[in-house]
Amino acid sequence: MQNVSTQTRATNVKGKRKISRTRLKEIGTGVFFMAPFLLIAGIFIFYPILYSLQISFQNFSYLNPSAAEWVGLENYRKLLQDTTFLTAIWNTVKLLIIVLPIQTIISLVLANILNSKIKGKSFFRIVFYLPYITSPIAVGAVMVYLFNQDGLVTRFFTLFGLENVAWYTDGDYAFYLIVLIIIWTQIGFYTVIYLSGLQSIPEDLYEAARIDGASRLQQFLHITVPLLKPTTFLVLFMGGLATLQIFEQPYVVSTTGGALPGSPGDSTLTMVMYLYTQAFKYFEMGYASAAAFIIFVMIFSLTVLQYLFFERKNKG
């Protein structure tokens, strides 16, 4: 019996060694295939991030990098006391508050319409998606032309009591011109995401609801909306990230006619535009890097809050 027990233990040890060698071989193979990506990510992603973090604690300029001076948290302290940066944060937050719910609701409604049995829905899908794949610079330029003084859209809005002015030159209108541009260019993309979510909902649920006498509105509110919660989270998450990082459209609107970025009167200034100005207009790379990490903290915080909110809703 003792010999049998000894042989069994020896067999188990050999089996474990064989499994360990197999496991190590699998890990080695995985590392081998991941090595090119890890190398590229290390050179072009992780190293620049760490280097940017380092110079955010310095008075640093690429015009004279040898004169870099360690200032600790001074850049962060100055940023949080800089009224222009605080204005940029407020403008970006306002964009987030206004744009995110509007584009989410419009995208959901459009997707629901395009998912129904209507004629020419392939054509309308292309029409709605086209602005998203068009260059943001080109879209901004076209919108500036349409909202110029005596422009086609400007004259239309005068019928509702608005002034006949170039929207990009007026602080009261320029911000809302950016809102319109962002919504118009983004809804096509989020409509496509909602369409993919709608097509994953079983048709049997709608048939059962129709048999029970549910109207289309009731089907939409009690079947479509609840089952699209994961898709809605994705749309809000991606929309929030895109809005917090918005740059091209506000830049085109604000610099039309040779004006400074953020004109008129910082009404179109966003966080990323402020970062760009500090880095490539004033060459204050340390200061701009500090702004970049504050923006990162804001984006990360928003992501965590969205995740916790939807997790609580799903559990509830």
Buried (B, 14 or more C-beta within 10 A) or exposed (E): EEEEEEEEEEEEEEEEEEEEEEEEEEEEEEEEEEEEEEEEEEEEEEEEEEEBBBBBBBBBBEEEEEEBEEBEEBBBEEBEEBEBBEBBBEBBBEBBEBBBEBBBEBBBBBBBEBBEEEEEBEEBBEEBBEBBEEEBEEBBBBBBEBBBEEBEBBEEBEEEEBEEBBBBBBEEBBBBBBBBBBBBBBBBBBBBBBBEBBEEBEEEBBEEBEEEEBEEEEBBEEBBEEBBEEBBBBBBBBBBEBBBBBBBBBBBBBBBEEBEBBBBEBBBBBBBBBBBBBBEEEBBBBBBBBBBBBBBEBBEEBBEEBEEEBEEEEEE
